[in-house]
Amino acid sequence: MSEDDMSEHIMRAVTISEFGGPEVLTIEEVARPVPLPTEVLVRVHAAGVNPVDWKTREGQGMAGLQTFPLILGWDVSGVVEEVGFGVTTLAPGDEVYAMPWFPRAASAYAEYVTAPARQWARKPATLDHVHAAAVPLAALTAWQTVVDTAHVRAGQRVLITAAAGGVGHFAVQFARHLGADVIATAGAARHPWLKELGADETIDYTTTRFEDAAADVDVVIDLVGDAHDQTSTRSLKVLRPGGLLVTIPAGVSPELAQAAKAAGMHITPYLVEPDGAALTTIAGLIDAGQIAVEVEETFPLEEAGTAHARGEAGRTRGKLVLTVTD
Ligand SMILES: NC(=O)c1ccc[n+]([C@@H]2O[C@H](COP(=O)([O-])OP(=O)(O)OC[C@H]3O[C@@H](n4cnc5c(N)ncnc54)[C@H](OP(=O)(O)O)[C@@H]3O)[C@@H](O)[C@H]2O)c1
């Protein structure tokens, strides 16, 4: 086989062979995936970085579902290179974005990704690949909780914790888009921006306990969890009787379920699912100028470890994204 033929079969990817800190992320040459029938091969231009990436890297998150060597990453924006037998909805050259395969590995920190055709959607036309790669996992989480789980309606009061992060900044905008009154928790520096995104009230969690500042809330979208200052348990105090708490980081412990029941509140855990159709709807809202996408910083693929360390510090405004190819 000539060197050119060889290079068609290999790609660069960030792999891990053991769980650990950012240093376990190493760039390697690996076999390029081949699309099976109904799958699409995409040349990755940018890959979004999410907390589940570093949680899985260190042996938590979705770690129990993976095998080594593992290529992390779920968010992709890129261009269709090849389609498998039977695919009629996409063709080579189409610009697409997705959060495929979750919770199985999608292996997005790489030059090529394959996934079922219908887990992809056409990338928002008004976004470049970097901004499109910031959308899928975070926006699907916000959409599937605010719209599909809580069925938020106009006039409801919705409290969103960690509103300035990846999921939060989409959740604020989706809830506002549906006509809800949105209360957002974030450090004070993020308040003017969150108001621009549609938050009606902002609470600085570093100086004020949100249960002292908010009440009669219909829905809490909790992106912080009980691991930090009992945030989920404290969320029960702001809900109106019969209100709904969606706990996003770490499920619902038996104690929390019991506390919700005793308080007369509804509570549910949640895990994001691939959804090409929802990504098409979200792309439409973005292209109509209804939803903004915030990318705080980009890193080349080789610097995935630096991106993880930045994200793990917990202060990201919007999203971090890896650039893979031009
Ligand atoms: N279940 C699922 O399917 C699912 C899906 C997506 C995400 N998640 C989980 O949801 C959580 C949020 O994800 P993400 O992507 O939005 O994270 P992220 O972007 O890394 O969140 C960073 C933001 O969190 C804010 N923050 C940190 N501690 C806070 C606190 N105590 N109160 C209010 N804001 C606080 C920071 O605001 P300041 O800088 O102002 O402090 C920062 O803007 C993670 O634990 C993630 O693993 C779960």
Ligand as a Chemical Component Dictionary entry (heavy atoms), coordinates in Angstrom:
data_LIG
# 
_chem_comp.id                   LIG 
_chem_comp.type                 NON-POLYMER 
_chem_comp.pdbx_formal_charge   0 
_chem_comp.three_letter_code    LIG 
# 
loop_
_chem_comp_atom.comp_id 
_chem_comp_atom.atom_id 
_chem_comp_atom.alt_atom_id 
_chem_comp_atom.type_symbol 
_chem_comp_atom.charge 
_chem_comp_atom.model_Cartn_x 
_chem_comp_atom.model_Cartn_y 
_chem_comp_atom.model_Cartn_z 
_chem_comp_atom.pdbx_ordinal 
LIG N1  N1  N 0  -27.614 14.456 32.921 1  
LIG C1  C1  C 0  -27.173 14.873 31.726 2  
LIG O1  O1  O 0  -27.549 14.326 30.696 3  
LIG C2  C2  C 0  -26.231 16.041 31.652 4  
LIG C3  C3  C 0  -26.070 16.712 30.442 5  
LIG C4  C4  C 0  -25.241 17.853 30.408 6  
LIG C5  C5  C 0  -24.589 18.271 31.565 7  
LIG N2  N2  N 1  -24.750 17.571 32.708 8  
LIG C6  C6  C 0  -24.104 18.018 33.956 9  
LIG O2  O2  O 0  -24.656 19.288 34.287 10 
LIG C7  C7  C 0  -23.656 20.107 34.899 11 
LIG C8  C8  C 0  -23.538 21.425 34.137 12 
LIG O3  O3  O 0  -23.024 21.181 32.833 13 
LIG P1  P1  P 0  -22.478 22.391 31.944 14 
LIG O4  O4  O 0  -21.982 21.819 30.678 15 
LIG O5  O5  O -1 -23.488 23.476 31.892 16 
LIG O6  O6  O 0  -21.240 22.841 32.861 17 
LIG P2  P2  P 0  -20.232 24.076 32.713 18 
LIG O7  O7  O 0  -20.462 24.759 31.420 19 
LIG O8  O8  O 0  -18.865 23.561 32.983 20 
LIG O9  O9  O 0  -20.672 25.044 33.913 21 
LIG C9  C9  C 0  -19.854 26.135 34.225 22 
LIG C10 C10 C 0  -20.697 27.189 34.910 23 
LIG O10 O10 O 0  -21.112 26.729 36.190 24 
LIG C11 C11 C 0  -21.338 27.876 36.989 25 
LIG N3  N3  N 0  -21.356 27.468 38.390 26 
LIG C12 C12 C 0  -20.459 26.690 39.034 27 
LIG N4  N4  N 0  -20.863 26.475 40.305 28 
LIG C13 C13 C 0  -22.028 27.150 40.469 29 
LIG C14 C14 C 0  -22.943 27.313 41.554 30 
LIG N5  N5  N 0  -22.724 26.745 42.754 31 
LIG N6  N6  N 0  -24.069 28.040 41.342 32 
LIG C15 C15 C 0  -24.293 28.640 40.155 33 
LIG N7  N7  N 0  -23.462 28.538 39.085 34 
LIG C16 C16 C 0  -22.338 27.797 39.262 35 
LIG C17 C17 C 0  -20.209 28.820 36.624 36 
LIG O11 O11 O 0  -20.692 30.138 36.795 37 
LIG P3  P3  P 0  -19.768 31.261 37.466 38 
LIG O12 O12 O 0  -18.529 31.344 36.599 39 
LIG O13 O13 O 0  -20.623 32.472 37.455 40 
LIG O14 O14 O 0  -19.416 30.759 38.837 41 
LIG C18 C18 C 0  -19.950 28.480 35.129 42 
LIG O15 O15 O 0  -20.519 29.452 34.264 43 
LIG C19 C19 C 0  -22.374 19.253 34.907 44 
LIG O16 O16 O 0  -22.285 18.605 36.165 45 
LIG C20 C20 C 0  -22.607 18.250 33.813 46 
LIG O17 O17 O 0  -21.880 17.051 33.977 47 
LIG C21 C21 C 0  -25.540 16.451 32.788 48 
# 
loop_
_chem_comp_bond.comp_id 
_chem_comp_bond.atom_id_1 
_chem_comp_bond.atom_id_2 
_chem_comp_bond.value_order 
_chem_comp_bond.pdbx_ordinal 
LIG N1  C1  SING 1  
LIG C1  O1  DOUB 2  
LIG C1  C2  SING 3  
LIG C2  C3  SING 4  
LIG C2  C21 DOUB 5  
LIG C3  C4  DOUB 6  
LIG C4  C5  SING 7  
LIG C5  N2  DOUB 8  
LIG N2  C6  SING 9  
LIG N2  C21 SING 10 
LIG C6  O2  SING 11 
LIG C6  C20 SING 12 
LIG O2  C7  SING 13 
LIG C7  C8  SING 14 
LIG C7  C19 SING 15 
LIG C8  O3  SING 16 
LIG O3  P1  SING 17 
LIG P1  O4  DOUB 18 
LIG P1  O5  SING 19 
LIG P1  O6  SING 20 
LIG O6  P2  SING 21 
LIG P2  O7  DOUB 22 
LIG P2  O8  SING 23 
LIG P2  O9  SING 24 
LIG O9  C9  SING 25 
LIG C9  C10 SING 26 
LIG C10 O10 SING 27 
LIG C10 C18 SING 28 
LIG O10 C11 SING 29 
LIG C11 N3  SING 30 
LIG C11 C17 SING 31 
LIG N3  C12 SING 32 
LIG N3  C16 SING 33 
LIG C12 N4  DOUB 34 
LIG N4  C13 SING 35 
LIG C13 C14 SING 36 
LIG C13 C16 DOUB 37 
LIG C14 N5  SING 38 
LIG C14 N6  DOUB 39 
LIG N6  C15 SING 40 
LIG C15 N7  DOUB 41 
LIG N7  C16 SING 42 
LIG C17 O11 SING 43 
LIG C17 C18 SING 44 
LIG O11 P3  SING 45 
LIG P3  O12 DOUB 46 
LIG P3  O13 SING 47 
LIG P3  O14 SING 48 
LIG C18 O15 SING 49 
LIG C19 O16 SING 50 
LIG C19 C20 SING 51 
LIG C20 O17 SING 52 
# 
